[in-house]
């Protein structure tokens, strides 16, 4: 024990902070989801009542769930494939580092700071960039209220976050592509690989499995956790809850209404959703190995 | 005479040949179109950032020009002084937000690198009992959106009695599973013999960590520097939740206040956005090579 003392001491800071800010919160979140708790009175055990209300009575949660799924189904795979595709194209170009910077830049900038730009681009009056272009070319005759009209809001949020999501996934893919040994491609040419797509399917993709999995997990988590860009663009709550997401709902109950038991139930649902999808993608990417 | 002309012309023709081989050979219409397309796309992805930069330097008459211009004609620093004045009229000067952001970011970056690297070193190199389990738990927490645990984390922070202090903005961000994972993947590549040799020379784990391991995995912790810088600098959720007093707020929160203000603040808002965005981009350009080296090791081996 004594000879290991220094090792345990070095591991201790991480372990203590990790347990304090990751493990304890996850476990207590699960426990709180079975209670009624408003921060003033002690938690009261109410069993599955929170979950029943959540799925059977809370219409706004169902809207949030629908929006989040719509959002995740569109932006998740789209940003995943686009970032892979552009990583592949850029990897074959000259000055690939400069191109990589330009693609990575949106995701390192603060969504709140850039909301200034997006509110200008999607501004509701004639000065807004998109309205101006559409009016000048005669496609519309009155400005469209992009950020307050329930018909457009979710699409605007999707578009902006797609633009911002070419981030970590793109970088991982680019590095993964650079990591594939060149002699594998030569061997492939000898073995009769005819075109780039065959090469990609038979050599590149199998070699990049760890990076592909990593990117998939990141994309799933990011697309289900969309919140701050939606709030910065459309406000909280958005008109008719048209851009309301699960995390926005969670935030509403936790930090505005202080119904923490109910909010915990929302967070457990989100937690199960991303965890299941994460496991599924781990299964998909590892089963091809054997 | 012949020898001299040989000496002059041979290098020139060689240079011309190399230039041709490197830059001109293999250029086709398709390739030119591809480059044109990609440059257009790059302009699209970078446009809002260029627009913020250009707007931040626009004088008042250009801000309200109709039709609006993309690029600034007569650059001015007036928006930056406006930003200072606009935020001075409220309770706290703009510089206070700036200080809060810089202070918490530097503290998080430094301690996160140290804490996560030490943990990664022990998990990677020593098969102590329970290490496998700990690492499996760390990996599975990678999959949780951080918002899931925001309520209980709030209780932890409040029970530690550190609400409304810098501790609340720093402590929860130090032990990041993603950082530990990234650094550990690199440390796995350090040959055991290197550490064995150091042990024979009488070094203990502490000295090995600082003298051998940290220099070896420099690209990995440089990447952690960038990621935790970006995550902390841009974060507006945790100051919003853990602090209530205006003196503790950070730049992104202050920006929300400025951009929600009147239309007259457009210039000041763009200046604030510029101040918020510029440091991340500069840091990324400086460290891009290190990041690219690291990312290829970060895939999850399942």
HADDOCK unambig.tbl for C-alpha pairs under 7 A between the chains (distance, minus, plus):
assign (segid A and resid 6 and name CA) (segid B and resid 205 and name CA) 6.96 0.50 0.50
assign (segid A and resid 7 and name CA) (segid B and resid 122 and name CA) 6.33 0.50 0.50
assign (segid A and resid 7 and name CA) (segid B and resid 205 and name CA) 6.89 0.50 0.50
assign (segid A and resid 10 and name CA) (segid B and resid 118 and name CA) 5.69 0.50 0.50
assign (segid A and resid 10 and name CA) (segid B and resid 119 and name CA) 6.43 0.50 0.50
assign (segid A and resid 11 and name CA) (segid B and resid 118 and name CA) 6.20 0.50 0.50
assign (segid A and resid 11 and name CA) (segid B and resid 119 and name CA) 4.50 0.50 0.50
assign (segid A and resid 11 and name CA) (segid B and resid 122 and name CA) 6.31 0.50 0.50
assign (segid A and resid 13 and name CA) (segid B and resid 115 and name CA) 6.14 0.50 0.50
assign (segid A and resid 14 and name CA) (segid B and resid 115 and name CA) 5.51 0.50 0.50
assign (segid A and resid 14 and name CA) (segid B and resid 116 and name CA) 6.13 0.50 0.50
assign (segid A and resid 14 and name CA) (segid B and resid 119 and name CA) 5.74 0.50 0.50
assign (segid A and resid 14 and name CA) (segid B and resid 175 and name CA) 5.33 0.50 0.50
assign (segid A and resid 17 and name CA) (segid B and resid 175 and name CA) 5.72 0.50 0.50
assign (segid A and resid 18 and name CA) (segid B and resid 175 and name CA) 5.35 0.50 0.50
assign (segid A and resid 21 and name CA) (segid B and resid 153 and name CA) 5.98 0.50 0.50
assign (segid A and resid 21 and name CA) (segid B and resid 172 and name CA) 5.79 0.50 0.50
assign (segid A and resid 25 and name CA) (segid B and resid 149 and name CA) 5.48 0.50 0.50
assign (segid A and resid 25 and name CA) (segid B and resid 152 and name CA) 4.58 0.50 0.50
assign (segid A and resid 25 and name CA) (segid B and resid 153 and name CA) 5.43 0.50 0.50
assign (segid A and resid 26 and name CA) (segid B and resid 149 and name CA) 5.88 0.50 0.50
assign (segid A and resid 28 and name CA) (segid B and resid 152 and name CA) 6.38 0.50 0.50
assign (segid A and resid 29 and name CA) (segid B and resid 149 and name CA) 6.83 0.50 0.50
assign (segid A and resid 29 and name CA) (segid B and resid 152 and name CA) 6.03 0.50 0.50
assign (segid A and resid 99 and name CA) (segid B and resid 42 and name CA) 6.98 0.50 0.50
assign (segid A and resid 102 and name CA) (segid B and resid 42 and name CA) 5.83 0.50 0.50
assign (segid A and resid 102 and name CA) (segid B and resid 45 and name CA) 6.75 0.50 0.50
assign (segid A and resid 102 and name CA) (segid B and resid 46 and name CA) 5.93 0.50 0.50
assign (segid A and resid 103 and name CA) (segid B and resid 42 and name CA) 6.62 0.50 0.50
assign (segid A and resid 103 and name CA) (segid B and resid 45 and name CA) 6.32 0.50 0.50
assign (segid A and resid 105 and name CA) (segid B and resid 281 and name CA) 6.79 0.50 0.50
assign (segid A and resid 106 and name CA) (segid B and resid 45 and name CA) 6.80 0.50 0.50
assign (segid A and resid 108 and name CA) (segid B and resid 230 and name CA) 6.27 0.50 0.50
assign (segid A and resid 108 and name CA) (segid B and resid 280 and name CA) 6.45 0.50 0.50
assign (segid A and resid 109 and name CA) (segid B and resid 277 and name CA) 5.42 0.50 0.50
assign (segid A and resid 109 and name CA) (segid B and resid 280 and name CA) 6.87 0.50 0.50
assign (segid A and resid 110 and name CA) (segid B and resid 234 and name CA) 4.89 0.50 0.50
assign (segid A and resid 110 and name CA) (segid B and resid 277 and name CA) 6.45 0.50 0.50
assign (segid A and resid 112 and name CA) (segid B and resid 252 and name CA) 6.47 0.50 0.50
assign (segid A and resid 112 and name CA) (segid B and resid 256 and name CA) 6.81 0.50 0.50
assign (segid A and resid 113 and name CA) (segid B and resid 252 and name CA) 6.70 0.50 0.50
assign (segid A and resid 113 and name CA) (segid B and resid 255 and name CA) 6.56 0.50 0.50
assign (segid A and resid 113 and name CA) (segid B and resid 273 and name CA) 4.67 0.50 0.50
assign (segid A and resid 113 and name CA) (segid B and resid 276 and name CA) 6.71 0.50 0.50
assign (segid A and resid 114 and name CA) (segid B and resid 273 and name CA) 6.64 0.50 0.50
assign (segid A and resid 116 and name CA) (segid B and resid 259 and name CA) 6.50 0.50 0.50
assign (segid A and resid 116 and name CA) (segid B and resid 270 and name CA) 6.96 0.50 0.50
assign (segid A and resid 117 and name CA) (segid B and resid 48 and name CA) 6.18 0.50 0.50
assign (segid A and resid 117 and name CA) (segid B and resid 52 and name CA) 6.65 0.50 0.50
assign (segid A and resid 163 and name CA) (segid B and resid 45 and name CA) 6.96 0.50 0.50
assign (segid A and resid 171 and name CA) (segid B and resid 295 and name CA) 7.00 0.50 0.50
assign (segid A and resid 172 and name CA) (segid B and resid 295 and name CA) 5.37 0.50 0.50
assign (segid A and resid 172 and name CA) (segid B and resid 296 and name CA) 6.31 0.50 0.50
assign (segid A and resid 175 and name CA) (segid B and resid 292 and name CA) 5.82 0.50 0.50
assign (segid A and resid 175 and name CA) (segid B and resid 295 and name CA) 5.81 0.50 0.50
assign (segid A and resid 175 and name CA) (segid B and resid 296 and name CA) 4.68 0.50 0.50
assign (segid A and resid 176 and name CA) (segid B and resid 296 and name CA) 5.03 0.50 0.50
assign (segid A and resid 179 and name CA) (segid B and resid 296 and name CA) 6.49 0.50 0.50
assign (segid A and resid 210 and name CA) (segid B and resid 299 and name CA) 4.13 0.50 0.50
assign (segid A and resid 210 and name CA) (segid B and resid 300 and name CA) 4.87 0.50 0.50
assign (segid A and resid 210 and name CA) (segid B and resid 301 and name CA) 5.59 0.50 0.50
assign (segid A and resid 211 and name CA) (segid B and resid 299 and name CA) 4.20 0.50 0.50
assign (segid A and resid 211 and name CA) (segid B and resid 300 and name CA) 6.79 0.50 0.50
assign (segid A and resid 213 and name CA) (segid B and resid 300 and name CA) 6.69 0.50 0.50
assign (segid A and resid 214 and name CA) (segid B and resid 299 and name CA) 5.48 0.50 0.50
assign (segid A and resid 214 and name CA) (segid B and resid 300 and name CA) 5.83 0.50 0.50
assign (segid A and resid 217 and name CA) (segid B and resid 143 and name CA) 6.59 0.50 0.50
assign (segid A and resid 221 and name CA) (segid B and resid 143 and name CA) 6.42 0.50 0.50
assign (segid A and resid 221 and name CA) (segid B and resid 144 and name CA) 6.73 0.50 0.50
assign (segid A and resid 221 and name CA) (segid B and resid 145 and name CA) 5.63 0.50 0.50
assign (segid A and resid 225 and name CA) (segid B and resid 145 and name CA) 5.98 0.50 0.50
assign (segid A and resid 247 and name CA) (segid B and resid 147 and name CA) 6.97 0.50 0.50
assign (segid A and resid 254 and name CA) (segid B and resid 151 and name CA) 6.74 0.50 0.50
assign (segid A and resid 267 and name CA) (segid B and resid 148 and name CA) 4.87 0.50 0.50
assign (segid A and resid 270 and name CA) (segid B and resid 148 and name CA) 6.99 0.50 0.50
assign (segid A and resid 271 and name CA) (segid B and resid 144 and name CA) 6.20 0.50 0.50
assign (segid A and resid 271 and name CA) (segid B and resid 148 and name CA) 6.29 0.50 0.50
assign (segid A and resid 274 and name CA) (segid B and resid 143 and name CA) 6.76 0.50 0.50
assign (segid A and resid 274 and name CA) (segid B and resid 144 and name CA) 6.70 0.50 0.50
assign (segid A and resid 275 and name CA) (segid B and resid 143 and name CA) 6.07 0.50 0.50
assign (segid A and resid 275 and name CA) (segid B and resid 144 and name CA) 6.76 0.50 0.50
assign (segid A and resid 278 and name CA) (segid B and resid 143 and name CA) 6.46 0.50 0.50
assign (segid A and resid 286 and name CA) (segid B and resid 302 and name CA) 6.15 0.50 0.50
